[in-house]
Amino acid sequence: MRWYHYVAYFFGGAFLANFVPHFVQGVSGAPFQSPFADPPGEGLSSATVNVAWGLFNLLVAYLLLLRVGQLDLRRGAHFAATAAGFVAMSVMLARVFGRLHGGDL
């Protein structure tokens, strides 16, 4: 395994985590923050934009996780790199969205 495979797995986990809130809010029909809103990341984008943004994140996660190297989540190092990216992005999203939606108590 090359070192950059682990970097790809980390960011693949991060993109996978970012897929979840945008896709869920989008398919629920709710407006939600996205990089395309005004101001970026704070204003609201339409549900359709969030579904598209979520699916783009899923595509990037797929490319990073399954097309770079040979990801095997049964191997501890592969799982750790992917989980670290997923956890890091999840905590960051909780802090950002919590600040905007009153969940950052």
Backbone as JSON, one array per atom type, in Angstrom:
{
  "sequence": "MRWYHYVAYFFGGAFLANFVPHFVQGVSGAPFQSPFADPPGEGLSSATVNVAWGLFNLLVAYLLLLRVGQLDLRRGAHFAATAAGFVAMSVMLARVFGRLHGGDL",
  "N": [[0.85, -1.19, 0.0], [0.5, 2.16, -0.79], [1.3, 5.37, 0.64], [-0.43, 7.4, -0.1], [-2.81, 6.15, -0.61], [-4.01, 5.85, 1.86], [-4.51, 8.51, 2.48], [-6.38, 9.05, 0.49], [-8.43, 7.33, 1.37], [-9.05, 8.5, 3.82], [-10.1, 11.02, 2.99], [-12.12, 10.05, 1.38], [-13.83, 8.92, 3.29], [-14.56, 11.3, 4.54], [-15.95, 12.66, 2.48], [-18.03, 10.85, 2.19], [-19.36, 11.16, 4.64], [-20.2, 13.81, 4.31], [-22.04, 13.52, 2.32], [-24.36, 12.54, 3.54], [-25.99, 14.51, 5.21], [-26.75, 16.43, 3.27], [-28.01, 14.96, 1.23], [-30.1, 13.7, 2.66], [-31.6, 15.89, 3.68], [-32.26, 17.03, 1.24], [-33.82, 15.0, -0.14], [-35.87, 14.98, 1.61], [-37.14, 17.23, 1.0], [-36.46, 19.65, 2.08], [-35.02, 22.92, 2.37], [-31.51, 23.61, 2.63], [-28.21, 24.31, 3.9], [-25.55, 24.92, 1.59], [-22.57, 24.88, -0.46], [-23.29, 26.49, -2.55], [-25.04, 28.43, -1.87], [-26.05, 31.75, -0.77], [-24.89, 33.62, 1.81], [-22.08, 31.47, 0.95], [-22.32, 28.22, 2.28], [-23.78, 29.05, 4.47], [-26.2, 30.31, 3.79], [-29.39, 29.22, 2.47], [-29.95, 26.5, 0.24], [-31.86, 25.08, -2.44], [-33.88, 22.07, -2.19], [-33.4, 20.41, -4.37], [-30.86, 21.22, -5.27], [-29.4, 20.41, -3.04], [-29.74, 17.61, -3.11], [-28.38, 17.06, -5.5], [-25.81, 18.0, -4.78], [-25.27, 16.28, -2.65], [-25.24, 13.79, -4.0], [-23.06, 14.22, -5.68], [-21.02, 14.31, -3.75], [-21.19, 11.66, -2.9], [-20.35, 10.34, -5.23], [-17.66, 11.26, -5.39], [-16.72, 10.14, -3.0], [-17.01, 7.42, -3.64], [-15.14, 7.22, -5.78], [-12.73, 7.83, -4.43], [-12.67, 5.89, -2.41], [-13.09, 3.36, -3.59], [-11.85, 3.24, -6.05], [-9.26, 3.98, -5.81], [-6.4, 2.38, -4.96], [-6.89, -0.68, -3.11], [-9.35, -0.94, -1.26], [-10.04, -2.47, 1.79], [-12.1, -2.99, 4.22], [-11.87, -4.73, 6.3], [-9.28, -4.75, 7.03], [-7.4, -3.27, 9.49], [-5.94, -0.8, 9.27], [-6.97, 0.33, 6.94], [-9.68, 0.6, 7.59], [-9.4, 2.34, 9.79], [-8.33, 4.69, 8.63], [-10.41, 5.44, 6.87], [-12.57, 5.67, 8.68], [-11.57, 7.69, 10.34], [-11.62, 9.94, 8.66], [-14.39, 10.05, 8.19], [-15.38, 10.49, 10.79], [-14.07, 12.89, 11.49], [-15.12, 14.72, 9.58], [-17.83, 14.48, 10.23], [-17.97, 15.5, 12.86], [-17.09, 18.11, 12.37], [-19.15, 19.0, 10.65], [-21.33, 18.81, 12.41], [-20.69, 20.82, 14.22], [-20.67, 23.13, 12.57], [-23.27, 23.12, 11.34], [-24.77, 22.94, 13.66], [-24.31, 25.4, 14.87], [-25.7, 27.0, 13.12], [-28.31, 26.06, 13.31], [-29.09, 26.04, 15.93], [-28.21, 23.89, 17.45], [-25.85, 23.85, 18.74], [-25.23, 23.89, 21.63]],
  "CA": [[0.0, 0.0, 0.0], [1.2, 3.44, -0.82], [0.81, 6.29, 1.66], [-1.54, 8.23, -0.6], [-4.06, 5.39, -0.52], [-4.6, 6.18, 3.15], [-5.03, 9.88, 2.34], [-7.62, 8.91, -0.31], [-9.44, 6.7, 2.21], [-9.47, 9.52, 4.79], [-10.99, 11.98, 2.34], [-13.3, 9.3, 0.95], [-14.71, 8.88, 4.47], [-15.08, 12.66, 4.75], [-16.98, 12.93, 1.46], [-19.18, 10.0, 2.5], [-20.07, 11.82, 5.74], [-20.83, 15.02, 3.8], [-23.17, 13.08, 1.5], [-25.54, 12.21, 4.34], [-26.95, 15.57, 5.53], [-27.27, 17.1, 2.07], [-28.95, 14.06, 0.56], [-31.29, 13.48, 3.51], [-32.41, 17.11, 3.65], [-32.77, 17.2, -0.12], [-34.92, 14.09, -0.45], [-36.98, 15.34, 2.51], [-37.76, 18.43, 0.45], [-36.13, 20.81, 2.91], [-33.85, 23.7, 1.98], [-30.39, 23.35, 3.54], [-26.98, 25.01, 3.52], [-24.65, 24.28, 0.63], [-21.57, 25.84, -0.94], [-23.84, 27.27, -3.65], [-25.98, 29.41, -1.31], [-25.5, 33.08, -0.52], [-23.46, 33.35, 1.65], [-21.76, 30.04, 0.82], [-22.25, 27.42, 3.5], [-24.67, 29.56, 5.51], [-27.52, 30.51, 3.21], [-30.1, 27.99, 2.14], [-30.1, 26.09, -1.15], [-33.07, 24.28, -2.65], [-33.77, 20.63, -1.97], [-32.81, 19.81, -5.57], [-29.43, 21.51, -5.22], [-28.79, 19.58, -2.01], [-29.67, 16.24, -3.61], [-27.28, 17.02, -6.47], [-24.56, 18.14, -4.03], [-25.08, 15.02, -1.92], [-24.84, 12.75, -4.95], [-21.68, 14.52, -6.09], [-20.16, 13.86, -2.65], [-21.18, 10.2, -2.94], [-19.5, 9.98, -6.36], [-16.26, 11.48, -5.0], [-16.4, 9.11, -2.01], [-16.83, 6.17, -4.39], [-13.87, 7.27, -6.51], [-11.61, 7.79, -3.49], [-12.65, 4.66, -1.61], [-13.13, 2.1, -4.33], [-11.07, 3.27, -7.29], [-7.86, 4.23, -5.45], [-5.94, 1.25, -4.17], [-7.84, -1.78, -2.95], [-9.91, -0.79, 0.08], [-10.55, -3.66, 2.47], [-12.46, -2.48, 5.55], [-11.49, -5.71, 7.32], [-7.92, -4.4, 7.44], [-7.5, -2.22, 10.49], [-5.43, 0.49, 8.8], [-7.92, 0.86, 5.94], [-10.85, 1.04, 8.33], [-9.04, 3.49, 10.62], [-8.2, 5.88, 7.78], [-11.75, 5.81, 6.4], [-13.36, 6.1, 9.84], [-11.04, 8.97, 10.81], [-12.18, 10.97, 7.77], [-15.82, 10.12, 8.43], [-15.59, 11.1, 12.11], [-13.61, 14.29, 11.44], [-16.11, 15.5, 8.84], [-19.09, 14.46, 10.98], [-17.85, 16.45, 13.98], [-17.05, 19.46, 11.81], [-20.5, 19.34, 10.18], [-22.18, 19.02, 13.59], [-20.37, 22.14, 14.78], [-21.1, 24.17, 11.63], [-24.73, 23.13, 11.23], [-25.3, 23.2, 14.99], [-24.26, 26.85, 15.05], [-26.73, 27.62, 12.27], [-29.65, 25.54, 13.62], [-29.34, 26.05, 17.37], [-27.83, 22.62, 18.07], [-24.51, 24.0, 19.34], [-25.5, 24.42, 22.96]],
  "C": [[0.88, 1.24, 0.0], [0.53, 4.39, 0.17], [-0.41, 7.07, 1.17], [-2.85, 7.47, -0.67], [-4.77, 5.72, 0.8], [-5.17, 7.6, 3.16], [-6.35, 9.84, 1.56], [-8.73, 8.31, 0.54], [-9.96, 7.69, 3.26], [-10.47, 10.48, 4.14], [-12.23, 11.3, 1.76], [-14.31, 9.19, 2.08], [-15.33, 10.24, 4.73], [-16.18, 12.99, 3.74], [-18.22, 12.07, 1.7], [-20.01, 10.61, 3.62], [-20.81, 13.05, 5.24], [-22.02, 14.69, 2.9], [-24.46, 13.03, 2.32], [-26.46, 13.41, 4.59], [-27.56, 16.25, 4.31], [-28.31, 16.24, 1.37], [-30.23, 13.9, 1.36], [-32.19, 14.72, 3.5], [-33.04, 17.31, 2.28], [-33.94, 16.29, -0.43], [-36.1, 14.3, 0.48], [-37.7, 16.59, 2.01], [-37.44, 19.7, 1.2], [-34.96, 21.59, 2.32], [-32.76, 23.49, 3.03], [-29.17, 24.11, 3.03], [-26.22, 24.19, 2.48], [-23.62, 25.32, 0.21], [-22.11, 26.77, -2.02], [-24.82, 28.34, -3.18], [-25.28, 30.76, -1.16], [-25.85, 33.48, 0.9], [-23.17, 31.85, 1.62], [-21.64, 29.35, 2.17], [-23.17, 27.88, 4.61], [-26.09, 29.8, 5.01], [-28.13, 29.18, 2.82], [-30.13, 27.76, 0.63], [-31.34, 25.21, -1.24], [-32.79, 22.8, -2.36], [-33.09, 19.96, -3.16], [-31.3, 20.03, -5.61], [-28.76, 20.61, -4.19], [-28.75, 18.11, -2.41], [-28.51, 16.11, -4.58], [-25.93, 17.11, -5.76], [-24.25, 16.86, -3.24], [-24.62, 13.91, -2.85], [-23.44, 12.98, -5.5], [-20.7, 14.05, -5.02], [-20.07, 12.33, -2.63], [-20.29, 9.69, -4.08], [-18.02, 10.14, -6.01], [-15.84, 10.44, -3.97], [-16.16, 7.77, -2.69], [-15.48, 6.14, -5.09], [-12.69, 7.13, -5.56], [-11.52, 6.47, -2.73], [-12.49, 3.39, -2.44], [-12.33, 2.09, -5.62], [-9.6, 3.6, -7.04], [-7.42, 3.08, -4.56], [-6.97, 0.14, -4.14], [-8.36, -1.77, -1.51], [-10.46, -2.11, 0.59], [-10.83, -3.24, 3.9], [-12.21, -3.49, 6.66], [-10.06, -5.5, 7.78], [-8.0, -3.17, 8.32], [-7.05, -0.86, 10.01], [-6.37, 1.13, 7.79], [-9.16, 1.4, 6.65], [-10.55, 2.3, 9.13], [-8.94, 4.77, 9.79], [-9.57, 6.37, 7.31], [-12.6, 6.35, 7.54], [-12.88, 7.45, 10.36], [-11.58, 10.12, 9.96], [-13.66, 11.17, 8.01], [-16.12, 10.83, 9.75], [-15.21, 12.57, 12.09], [-14.64, 15.17, 10.72], [-17.43, 15.57, 9.6], [-19.07, 15.47, 12.13], [-17.83, 17.88, 13.46], [-18.43, 19.91, 11.32], [-21.45, 19.59, 11.35], [-21.93, 20.4, 14.19], [-20.89, 23.27, 13.87], [-22.62, 24.25, 11.57], [-25.39, 23.37, 12.58], [-25.33, 24.69, 15.3], [-25.39, 27.53, 14.29], [-28.15, 27.22, 12.67], [-29.94, 25.45, 15.1], [-28.96, 24.76, 18.08], [-26.48, 22.68, 18.74], [-24.66, 24.63, 20.7], [-24.3, 24.35, 23.86]]
}
